[in-house]
Amino acid sequence: MPDGGKPASVVVSRNIAVDPDQGISNWTGALIKQTMVTGVRPDGTRRVRAMPLDWGARMIPADLDAIVASVRTVPPATAPWYRGQ
């Protein structure tokens, strides 16, 4: 790598855990799937391009359902940088 292996930029991800304050616990399964397929969150903001938008759009419904079910099993996690935003 010409950059010495250093990342070109840092991307901070949204919390997709089921944390009620900063995660997606208030999202329905349909909202999670819609966001994965369209790249647009329920509040109208677009996901960062680091997430492969085209993959979600190509997934079959059963795979989307499996991802939603899997995410629902992850214990709530609070990011240390969260400030109620």
C-alpha positions, 0 to 999 in steps of 0.5 A: 500500500502506498500509504504505509497501511494507514487508513485514508479516512475514519468512518464512525458507524451508527449503533445497530445494536438494540440499545434504546437510546442510540441503537435501532431497538425502536425500529421495526423489522420493516424499517431495518430492511427498508434502510438496508435496501434503499440506503435511507434511514427512517429519519431521511438521512443516507447511510455512509457509502462504506456500507455496501448499499447495492448488496442490500438491494440484491438480497432476497427477503429471507436473507433480510429477515435473517439479518433482522433476526440476528441483529435482534439477538445482539445485546444492547451496547452503548458507544462511549462517544455517544452524547444523545445526538 
